Every structure is written in C-alpha cells, then in structure tokens.
Amino acid sequence: MSRTATPFIKLSISQLKKKADALFSTFIRQRDGGKCITCGKIDEWKYMQAGHYISRDITELRYDPRNVNCQCYGCNVAKKGNYPVYAIKMIEKYGANILFELDEIVKKY
C-alpha cells in the first residue's frame, strides 16, 4: 500500500492574517449575538462588523477578544468607532480596569 504525500498550500503571512481576521471576526460577531456594543442595534451577525477599540495595527491586541466587539457599520465606520461611547460600554462589559489593561499591553510592546 503506497502512501502519497498530501500537498501543502503555501500561504503568505498576509494571506494567513486575512484568514485569521475573517475567522476572528465571525467569532466576535457571533459571540456578541449581532448586537452593536455602542448603539445597541441588533442585526444578523453576518451584517455586523468586528470593531477594534485599539487599532488592529497593534499586533498584540489584534486578536484579543476584550479589544474587539460587535459593531454596526454606522458606529464602526461612519462614526469611526464611536469611541466615547465605546469606552463606557467596554467598562460596563469588562470592568473598570479594562482600558488600563489594554493600554498596558500597548505600552509593554
């Protein structure tokens, strides 16, 4: 019985990051039940977005589930994150120290 090797598909770092982003976004939007953290709008998760409180350009927080929450297009894009409300909702959801904890991660790296 001969055994054939399974071919590996070689993906670039950017391709892998794109796949990871898509999976993580789906996880966040489903976790939050399609409810926007900032305005409370509810829609099917697939029509919502995964909004980062601290930019996803900060690698250490890109996939931190505390830093990313479901947001509607209006809050995430049109209102550029709606950060004043987002900060309040983060504290309500994760506790008084969440913004400090995320900031410490940014400072550490």
C-alpha positions as CSV (number, residue, x, y, z in Angstrom):
1,M,0.0,0.0,0.0
2,S,1.6,3.2,-1.1
3,R,1.1,6.4,0.7
4,T,1.0,9.7,-1.1
5,A,2.0,12.9,0.5
6,T,-0.7,15.5,1.0
7,P,0.4,18.7,-0.8
8,F,0.7,21.7,1.3
9,I,-0.7,25.0,0.1
10,K,1.8,27.7,0.9
11,L,0.2,30.9,2.0
12,S,1.9,34.2,2.6
13,I,1.8,35.9,6.0
14,S,-0.7,38.4,4.6
15,Q,-2.9,35.6,3.3
16,L,-2.8,33.8,6.7
17,K,-3.6,37.1,8.5
18,K,-6.6,37.6,6.2
19,K,-7.9,34.2,7.0
20,A,-7.3,34.6,10.7
21,D,-9.1,38.0,10.6
22,A,-12.1,36.5,8.9
23,L,-12.4,33.7,11.5
24,F,-11.9,36.0,14.4
25,S,-14.4,38.5,13.1
26,T,-17.0,35.7,12.7
27,F,-16.3,34.6,16.3
28,I,-16.7,38.1,17.7
29,R,-19.9,38.9,15.8
30,Q,-21.5,35.5,16.8
31,R,-20.2,35.8,20.4
32,D,-22.0,39.2,20.7
33,G,-25.2,37.9,19.0
34,G,-25.1,40.6,16.3
35,K,-25.6,43.4,18.9
36,C,-23.6,46.6,18.5
37,I,-21.7,47.4,21.7
38,T,-22.0,51.1,21.2
39,C,-25.6,51.8,20.0
40,G,-27.3,48.5,20.8
41,K,-28.5,47.9,17.3
42,I,-29.2,44.2,16.7
43,D,-28.9,42.5,13.3
44,E,-27.9,39.2,11.9
45,W,-24.2,38.7,12.9
46,K,-23.2,38.5,9.2
47,Y,-24.3,42.1,8.6
48,M,-22.3,43.4,11.6
49,Q,-18.6,44.2,12.0
50,A,-15.9,43.4,14.5
51,G,-14.8,46.8,15.8
52,H,-11.5,47.2,17.5
53,Y,-11.3,49.6,20.4
54,I,-7.5,49.9,20.0
55,S,-6.4,49.6,16.3
56,R,-5.8,46.2,14.9
57,D,-2.5,47.5,13.7
58,I,-1.3,46.9,17.3
59,T,-0.5,43.2,16.8
60,E,-0.7,42.2,20.5
61,L,-4.3,43.3,20.6
62,R,-5.4,42.4,17.1
63,Y,-7.0,39.1,18.3
64,D,-7.7,40.0,21.9
65,P,-11.4,39.3,22.4
66,R,-11.7,42.1,25.0
67,N,-10.4,44.6,22.5
68,V,-12.9,43.6,19.7
69,N,-16.6,43.8,19.9
70,C,-19.5,43.6,17.5
71,Q,-20.4,47.0,16.0
72,C,-22.8,48.1,13.3
73,Y,-21.4,49.9,10.2
74,G,-22.7,53.2,11.4
75,C,-20.7,53.1,14.7
76,N,-17.6,51.3,13.4
77,V,-17.2,53.2,10.1
78,A,-19.4,56.2,9.9
79,K,-18.7,57.3,13.5
80,K,-15.1,56.0,13.3
81,G,-15.6,53.6,16.2
82,N,-17.8,55.9,18.3
83,Y,-15.0,55.9,20.9
84,P,-16.5,57.9,23.7
85,V,-19.5,55.5,23.9
86,Y,-17.3,52.5,23.2
87,A,-15.1,53.3,26.2
88,I,-18.1,53.5,28.5
89,K,-19.5,50.2,27.1
90,M,-16.1,48.5,27.5
91,I,-16.0,49.4,31.2
92,E,-19.6,48.2,31.6
93,K,-18.8,44.9,29.9
94,Y,-15.3,44.1,31.2
95,G,-14.9,46.1,34.4
96,A,-13.3,49.3,35.5
97,N,-9.7,48.3,34.6
98,I,-10.2,47.2,31.0
99,L,-9.0,50.3,29.3
100,F,-5.9,50.4,31.6
101,E,-5.2,46.7,31.0
102,L,-5.3,47.2,27.2
103,D,-3.2,50.3,27.4
104,E,-0.6,48.4,29.5
105,I,-0.4,45.8,26.8
106,V,0.3,48.6,24.2
107,K,3.0,50.1,26.4
108,K,4.6,46.8,27.1
109,Y,5.2,46.1,23.4
